[in-house]
């Protein structure tokens, strides 16, 4: 196992007071000395249940645990802020770390839906109806078919769901 759940706190409270005092004194002395073990507490986010591709992650379906394996490869989600509003690309199993590569942003436009195409050049602005040929998140460059002419153009997805067409 590469992490420890917060159960170690329950075990700590169940032990006797003399032991807690001795360990507390030792820890306070150790805190006075610079030590890499106390410098940074490594955490990971793991699912508490199976999460399938296309599902949106939320804090109620995951938990943050302490990482106890120092050799755990980098590239996993460490905090809840990193999963906020993300969607899974593949199945996430309970008790396993969530890889950053297994998550994506939510799609702003979906293939086959109707979107507004906008082309701007100086003072000229042209607007038309279009249909995306692929799903895309905000900021991605995608291909879109102009519904009126059938011409396929490329454009960048904007936050409001419009697509700003690039000039050739």
C-alpha positions, -999 to +999 in steps of 0.1 A: +000+000+000+014+034-009-006+056+016-020+056+051-056+065+060-062+088+089-068+058+112-034+063+128-049+093+147-075+070+163-047+046+174-028+075+188-057+086+210-062+052+224-027+048+238-018+059+273-009+095+284+028+087+294+035+074+259+019+105+243+040+128+265+072+110+257+065+110+220+053+146+221+086+157+238+105+138+211+086+154+183+089+189+197+127+184+199+128+170+164+109+201+151+137+223+163+161+206+139+156+210+102+145+177+088+132+169+053+107+143+068+088+171+085+093+197+058+065+185+035+036+161+041+029+142+009-008+136+001-027+119-027-064+119-037-080+085-041-115+075-051-138+060-024-159+042-051-155+032-087-157+062-110-164+056-147-152+075-178-171+107-185-182+112-149-175+145-132-154+143-100-165+159-068-151+159-032-178+135-019-165+106-041-128+109-031-106+113-001-072+128+007-046+103+022-010+105+034+015+090+010+039+066+028+058+053-002+086+078-011+092+060-044+057+066-057+060+080-093+050+116-098+020+126-119-008+119-095-034+143-080-023+156-046-051+180-036-088+184-040-083+217-059-067+197-088-099+177-094-124+205-091-148+202-121-127+177-139-141+148-159-126+113-160-111+098-191-109+063-178-122+041-149-108+051-115-107+023-089-112+028-052-080+030-032-058+038-062-041+072-068-057+093-095-033+102-123-035+137-137-034+122-172-067+104-164-086+137-161-097+163-186-116+196-185-154+196-192-163+201-228-176+235-237-189+223-271-200+188-282-198+172-316-230+177-337-244+205-316-252+240-329-227+267-322-220+303-333-190+309-355-174+343-353-147+357-376-131+391-367-106+410-388-101+446-378-135+463-379-151+434-398-171+408-379-189+379-395-211+355-376-226+322-388-241+289-375-218+259-373-216+223-361-185+211-343-169+179-358-154+170-324-159+176-286-137+203-272-129+222-240-123+260-238-092+271-256-089+241-279-085+244-317-112+224-335-127+219-369-163+231-375-187+228-404-205+260-415-241+249-416-251+273-444-222+266-468-209+232-457-173+246-456-151+232-428-131+258-409-109+257-378-115+278-347-108+282-310-135+274-285-143+303-263-158+302-227-192+314-239-195+284-263-187+304-295-159+295-318-136+322-331-126+312-366-089+316-376-079+332-409-060+312-434 
